[in-house]
Amino acid sequence: MVDMDDLRRSLDEDDEFFDEGLDEIPDQEESAAEDVLILGLTAPQRMILSIFLFLDVAVLGCMCLIALGRIPI
């Protein structure tokens, strides 16, 4: 059991070593990438818009193929 106690003490010493470095890290502001707005939209809004545009093009393409007789029904 003495070996386990030594292991615990050594782990505690390692934790103190790593905790000392945390105070030296400067506070970073939010990255500029999070604040980027393209067309005034946030990233989730752009994703939903792109999905809707994809579905719109796919449906219109299928309708055109059916209307032109390229896909028989």
N, C-alpha and C positions, 0 to 999 in steps of 0.2 A: 504493500500500500504506500510505502514511502516514495516509490517511483511515480505513482499517480500524483502525489502532492507536489513533487518536483515539477512534473509536467504542468500542473495547474499554475504554479508560481511562474514558470517560464512563459506561459501563455499570457498571464496578467502583465508581465513585464513587456511583452511584445505589444499588447494593447496600449500601454502607456506610451510606447514609442510612436505608434501610429496616431494616437490622439494628439500628440504635440504638434504634428504637422497641420492639423485642421485649422488651427488659429491663424496660420500664415497665409491661407488661401484667401485672396481678396474676394469680396462679394461681387458677383457678376450680375449685371443687369440682364433683363430678358434679351435674348438674341434678336437681332434685327429681322431674321427670317420669319419669326412669328408675327411680326407686325406688317409684313408685306401684304398689300391688298392689290389684287389684279382685277381691274374693272370694278373696284369697290367691293369685291367679294372676299370672304374668308375662304380658307382651304376646304372645309366641308361643303360650303355653298358651291364652290367651283366644281367639286367632285359630283355633287348631285346634278348640277347643270350639264356636266359632260356626259353623265349617264343618260339624262333625258335627251340630249342631242344625238347620242349614239342610237338610242331606241327610235327616235324620230326618223333618222336617216334609214335605219334598217326597215322600218315599217313602210316608209314611202318607197324604198327600193323594191320591196316585195309587191307593193300595190302596182308599181309601174310595170314590173315583170308580168304580173297577172293581166294587166290591162293590155299589154302588147302581145299577149298570147305566148310568151316565152315559157311560161309555167302553165301547163294545162291543168284545169280543175276538173 
